[in-house]
Amino acid sequence: MSPLSPTSEAAYDRIRLRQWSAGRARSAGIDRRDLLRLVAAAS
């Protein structure tokens, strides 16, 4: 697998941020609502 160029990585990050903000991002990681709760608790 070839490394992403900085431009490609930035574009990917923007896409993922939009997906996450809309609640459409999927991953094996932490759930969006759980992350928001953790951030709120840490504030």
DOMI-307258 format. One record per atom (N, C-alpha, C): residue number from 1; atom name; y, x, z. Coordinates in Angstrom, 1 decimal. Atoms other than C-alpha are relative to their C-alpha. Layout:
N
k; a; c2; c1; c3
NUM; CA; Y; X; Z
...
END
This chain:
43
k; a; c2; c1; c3
1; N; -1.2; 0.8; 0.0
1; CA; 0.0; 0.0; 0.0
1; C; 1.2; 0.9; 0.0
2; N; -1.2; -0.9; 0.1
2; CA; 3.3; 1.5; -1.0
2; C; 1.1; -0.6; 1.0
3; N; -1.1; 0.5; -1.0
3; CA; 6.3; 1.4; 1.5
3; C; 1.0; -0.8; -0.8
4; N; -1.1; 0.8; 0.6
4; CA; 9.0; -1.1; 0.9
4; C; 1.3; 0.8; -0.1
5; N; -1.3; -0.6; 0.1
5; CA; 12.4; 0.1; -0.3
5; C; 0.9; -0.7; 1.0
6; N; -1.0; 0.7; -1.0
6; CA; 15.3; -0.6; 2.1
6; C; 0.5; -1.3; -0.5
7; N; -0.5; 1.3; 0.5
7; CA; 16.5; -3.3; -0.2
7; C; -1.0; -1.1; 0.1
8; N; 1.1; 1.0; -0.1
8; CA; 13.1; -5.0; -0.4
8; C; -0.2; -0.4; 1.5
9; N; 0.2; 0.2; -1.4
9; CA; 12.8; -4.7; 3.4
9; C; 1.1; -1.0; 0.5
10; N; -1.1; 0.8; -0.5
10; CA; 16.2; -6.2; 4.0
10; C; -0.1; -1.5; -0.6
11; N; 0.3; 1.3; 0.6
11; CA; 15.4; -9.1; 1.6
11; C; -1.1; -0.7; 0.7
12; N; 1.2; 0.6; -0.7
12; CA; 12.1; -9.7; 3.3
12; C; 0.5; -0.5; 1.4
13; N; -0.5; 0.3; -1.3
13; CA; 13.9; -9.7; 6.7
13; C; 0.9; -1.3; 0.0
14; N; -0.8; 1.2; 0.1
14; CA; 16.4; -12.3; 5.5
14; C; -0.8; -1.3; -0.2
15; N; 0.9; 1.2; 0.2
15; CA; 13.7; -14.6; 4.2
15; C; -0.7; -0.4; 1.3
16; N; 0.7; 0.3; -1.2
16; CA; 11.7; -14.3; 7.4
16; C; 0.9; -0.6; 1.1
17; N; -0.9; 0.6; -1.0
17; CA; 14.8; -15.0; 9.5
17; C; 0.3; -1.5; -0.3
18; N; -0.2; 1.4; 0.4
18; CA; 15.5; -18.2; 7.5
18; C; -1.2; -0.8; 0.3
19; N; 1.2; 0.8; -0.3
19; CA; 11.9; -19.3; 7.8
19; C; -0.1; -0.2; 1.6
20; N; 0.1; 0.1; -1.5
20; CA; 12.0; -18.6; 11.6
20; C; 1.0; -1.0; 0.5
21; N; -1.1; 0.9; -0.5
21; CA; 15.3; -20.4; 12.1
21; C; -0.4; -1.4; -0.3
22; N; 0.4; 1.3; 0.4
22; CA; 13.9; -23.4; 10.3
22; C; -1.3; -0.5; 0.6
23; N; 1.2; 0.3; -0.6
23; CA; 10.7; -23.3; 12.3
23; C; -1.2; 0.0; -0.9
24; N; 1.1; -0.1; 1.0
24; CA; 8.6; -22.5; 9.2
24; C; -0.8; 1.3; 0.0
25; N; 0.7; -1.3; 0.0
25; CA; 7.6; -18.9; 9.9
25; C; -1.3; -0.1; 0.7
26; N; 1.3; 0.0; -0.6
26; CA; 4.0; -18.4; 10.7
26; C; -0.5; 1.4; 0.1
27; N; 0.5; -1.3; -0.2
27; CA; 2.4; -15.4; 12.2
27; C; -1.0; 0.0; 1.1
28; N; 1.0; -0.1; -1.1
28; CA; -0.3; -14.3; 14.7
28; C; 0.8; 0.3; 1.3
29; N; -0.7; -0.4; -1.2
29; CA; 2.5; -13.4; 17.1
29; C; 0.4; -1.2; 0.9
30; N; -0.5; 1.0; -0.9
30; CA; 4.5; -15.4; 19.6
30; C; 0.6; -1.2; -0.7
31; N; -0.6; 1.2; 0.5
31; CA; 5.5; -19.0; 19.0
31; C; 1.5; 0.0; 0.1
32; N; -1.5; 0.0; 0.0
32; CA; 9.2; -19.6; 18.2
32; C; 0.5; -0.6; 1.3
33; N; -0.4; 0.7; -1.2
33; CA; 9.6; -22.0; 21.1
33; C; -0.2; 0.9; 1.3
34; N; 0.2; -0.9; -1.2
34; CA; 8.0; -19.6; 23.6
34; C; 1.0; 1.2; 0.0
35; N; -0.9; -1.1; 0.1
35; CA; 10.2; -16.8; 22.3
35; C; 1.4; -0.4; 0.5
36; N; -1.3; 0.5; -0.4
36; CA; 13.3; -18.9; 22.8
36; C; 0.0; -0.2; 1.5
37; N; 0.0; 0.2; -1.5
37; CA; 12.2; -19.8; 26.4
37; C; 0.1; 1.4; 0.7
38; N; -0.1; -1.3; -0.6
38; CA; 11.7; -16.1; 27.1
38; C; 1.4; 0.6; 0.0
39; N; -1.4; -0.5; 0.2
39; CA; 15.1; -15.2; 25.8
39; C; 0.9; -0.7; 1.0
40; N; -0.8; 0.8; -0.9
40; CA; 16.7; -18.0; 27.8
40; C; -0.2; 0.4; 1.4
41; N; 0.3; -0.4; -1.4
41; CA; 14.9; -16.9; 31.0
41; C; 0.6; 1.4; 0.3
42; N; -0.5; -1.4; -0.2
42; CA; 16.0; -13.3; 30.5
42; C; 1.6; 0.0; 0.0
43; N; -1.5; 0.0; 0.1
43; CA; 19.7; -14.3; 30.0
43; C; 0.6; -0.3; 1.4
END
